[in-house]
Amino acid sequence: MSVSDTAPAGVPRDPQSIIADPRFRMLVRERLRLRCGLSAVLLLGFFGLVLTASFAPALFDRQLPGGIPLAIGITVAIVLLTVILTGWYVYRSNRQFDSQARAISDIVG
């Protein structure tokens, strides 16, 4: 009995054919590029905050309108950016990547 005969329902009979498919490789590249881009934006924000606090702490003495310290404003902005970018990734994944993966699986698998 071969592996292709024992594959459970929903599992492709030949995973190598999916991995070799150029559409699958393009999907993997697109997802990687999006993940790396979003991660880079977040890392720049986080490290920017830490480096500013380390090397220019006087900058955080400033006040935003309403008497809110600049450090609190920047921290809240980074948290909001994290939520927004996570939502964007989920939206793109559900809307584009999942449908592409299903189409590839239907065609190849």
Secondary structure, 3 states (H helix, E strand, C coil): CCHHHCCCCCCCCCHHHHHHCHHHHHHHHHHHHHHHHHHHHHHHHHHHHHHHHHHCHHHHHCECCCCCEHHHHHHHHHHHHHHHHHHHHHHHHHHHHHHHHHHHHHHHC
